[in-house]
């Protein structure tokens, strides 16, 4: 059950969440690709799921298939994170046949290019790093949306209550300023605030 303190915390963090959302949406996760273009409908996760269902020859060319085969034959594990994967490829080259060693070296170069392309992208660590950021962006979207919907509903029948909450907690204005803006005395402000928070608790608890 959501309580008034939680509502106040959510309202007070609204601007910070907006700023974090903007930062995440503008983050580059690859050449010419921003996180915002990947977050809707879990497009990156869906692509990953679809590719894993397909045989590799449908999306890899012949040389890439040879590299994949060499990787399967020589890598003992497939760690998460691009840098960890690069280290595993480098270690595996030592025990590989001359032909596989050449293919693994090519794979190493491909991974290094991926890391280089992400050098200005807030330190993303491969696929799982991108997914973590997508999940955070989606969580922020849900929280902002729930706050917006609750305030919009409140504004529909008690616009002064909604304005009080926005001014006091989202904008961070002092009590005296908010009371003056609404044309009410301090006792009325306290009463309206309590009622307004109770209404938002009801909306967000549904």
C-alpha positions in Angstrom: 0.0 0.0 0.0 1.4 3.4 -1.0 1.5 6.0 1.7 1.7 9.8 1.7 5.5 9.8 2.3 6.0 7.7 -0.8 3.9 10.0 -2.8 5.9 13.0 -1.6 9.1 11.2 -2.4 7.8 10.5 -5.9 6.7 14.0 -6.5 9.9 15.4 -5.2 12.0 13.2 -7.5 9.9 14.1 -10.6 12.4 16.7 -12.0 15.3 14.4 -11.3 13.6 11.5 -13.1 12.9 13.8 -16.1 16.5 14.8 -16.2 17.7 11.2 -16.0 15.3 10.2 -18.7 16.6 12.9 -21.0 20.2 11.8 -20.3 19.4 8.2 -21.1 17.5 8.9 -24.2 20.4 10.9 -25.6 23.0 8.2 -24.8 24.7 6.6 -27.8 24.8 2.8 -27.8 26.4 2.3 -31.2 27.3 4.2 -34.4 24.3 6.5 -35.1 22.1 4.7 -32.6 20.6 6.3 -29.5 19.0 4.5 -26.6 15.6 6.3 -27.1 15.3 4.5 -30.5 15.7 1.1 -28.8 13.6 1.5 -25.7 10.1 1.4 -27.2 8.5 -2.1 -27.1 11.9 -3.7 -26.1 13.1 -3.6 -29.7 16.6 -4.6 -28.8 15.5 -7.5 -26.7 13.0 -8.6 -29.4 15.8 -8.5 -32.0 18.0 -10.6 -29.8 15.2 -13.2 -29.2 14.5 -13.4 -32.9 18.2 -13.9 -33.9 18.7 -16.6 -31.4 15.8 -18.6 -33.0 17.4 -18.4 -36.4 20.3 -20.5 -37.8 23.3 -18.3 -38.0 23.6 -18.7 -41.8 20.5 -16.5 -42.2 22.2 -13.5 -40.7 26.0 -14.2 -41.0 28.0 -14.2 -44.1 30.4 -17.1 -44.9 33.4 -15.6 -43.3 31.4 -14.7 -40.1 30.1 -18.3 -40.0 33.7 -19.5 -40.1 34.6 -17.1 -37.2 31.6 -18.3 -35.3 32.6 -22.0 -35.8 36.1 -21.2 -34.6 34.8 -19.5 -31.5 32.5 -22.4 -30.6 35.4 -24.8 -31.0 37.9 -22.9 -28.9 36.1 -20.7 -26.3 35.5 -22.4 -23.0 32.9 -19.8 -21.8 30.9 -16.9 -23.1 31.1 -14.2 -20.4 28.7 -11.2 -20.3 30.2 -7.9 -21.3 32.1 -7.0 -24.4 35.5 -6.5 -22.7 35.2 -9.9 -20.9 34.4 -11.5 -24.2 37.4 -9.9 -25.8 39.7 -11.3 -23.0 38.2 -14.8 -23.4 38.9 -14.7 -27.2 42.5 -13.5 -26.6 43.1 -16.4 -24.1 41.6 -18.9 -26.4 43.9 -18.0 -29.3 46.9 -19.5 -27.6 45.6 -23.1 -27.8 43.9 -22.8 -31.2 45.0 -24.3 -34.4 46.8 -21.9 -36.8 43.7 -21.6 -39.0 41.4 -21.0 -35.9 43.9 -18.7 -34.4 43.7 -16.5 -37.5 39.9 -16.5 -37.3 39.9 -15.7 -33.6 42.3 -12.8 -34.2 39.8 -11.5 -36.7 37.0 -11.9 -34.1 39.2 -10.0 -31.7 39.5 -7.1 -34.1 35.8 -7.0 -34.6 35.2 -6.8 -30.9 37.8 -4.1 -30.5 36.0 -2.1 -33.2 32.7 -2.4 -31.2 34.5 -1.2 -28.0 36.0 1.7 -29.9 32.6 2.7 -31.3 31.2 2.8 -27.8 34.1 4.7 -26.3 31.9 7.8 -25.8 28.8 6.0 -24.7 29.0 6.1 -20.9 30.9 2.8 -20.6 28.3 0.4 -21.8 29.4 -3.2 -21.4 28.0 -5.0 -24.4 24.4 -6.3 -24.8 23.6 -6.6 -21.1 24.8 -3.1 -20.4 22.4 -1.7 -23.0 19.5 -3.8 -21.7 20.2 -2.5 -18.1 19.9 1.1 -19.5 16.8 0.2 -21.4 15.2 -1.3 -18.3 16.0 1.8 -16.3 14.5 4.1 -19.0 11.4 2.0 -19.0 11.0 2.1 -15.2 11.4 5.9 -15.2 8.8 6.2 -18.0 6.4 4.1 -16.0 6.9 6.2 -12.8 6.6 9.5 -14.6 3.5 8.3 -16.4 1.8 7.2 -13.2 2.5 10.6 -11.6 1.3 12.5 -14.6 -1.9 10.5 -14.8 -2.7 10.9 -11.1 -2.1 14.7 -11.2 -4.2 14.9 -14.4 -7.0 13.1 -12.8 -6.8 15.2 -9.7 -6.7 18.4 -11.8 -10.0 17.3 -13.5 -12.0 17.9 -10.3 -9.7 19.7 -7.8 -7.4 21.8 -9.9 -6.2 23.8 -6.8 -5.1 20.6 -5.1 -3.1 19.5 -8.2 -1.5 22.9 -8.5 -0.6 22.8 -4.8 1.2 19.5 -5.2 3.0 20.6 -8.3 4.2 23.9 -6.8 5.1 22.5 -3.4 6.8 19.1 -4.3 7.6 19.1 -8.0 8.8 22.7 -8.2 10.0 22.7 -4.6 8.5 26.1 -3.7 8.2 27.0 0.0 4.8 26.7 1.8 4.4 30.4 2.1 4.9 30.9 -1.6 2.4 28.2 -2.6 -0.2 29.5 -0.1 0.2 33.0 -1.5 -0.1 31.8 -5.1 -3.3 29.9 -4.2 -4.7 32.8 -2.2 -5.1 30.8 1.0 -3.9 30.9 4.6 -1.5 28.4 6.2 -4.2 26.4 7.9 -6.1 26.0 4.6 -2.8 25.0 2.9 -2.2 22.2 5.4 -5.8 20.9 5.0 -5.6 21.0 1.2 -2.2 19.3 1.1 -3.4 16.5 3.3 -6.5 16.0 1.1 -4.6 16.3 -2.1 -2.0 13.7 -1.0 -4.8 11.3 0.1 -6.4 11.6 -3.4 -3.1 10.8 -5.1 -2.5 7.9 -2.8 -5.9 6.5 -3.9 -5.1 7.0 -7.5 -1.7 5.3 -7.4 -3.0 2.4 -5.2 -5.5 1.2 -7.8 
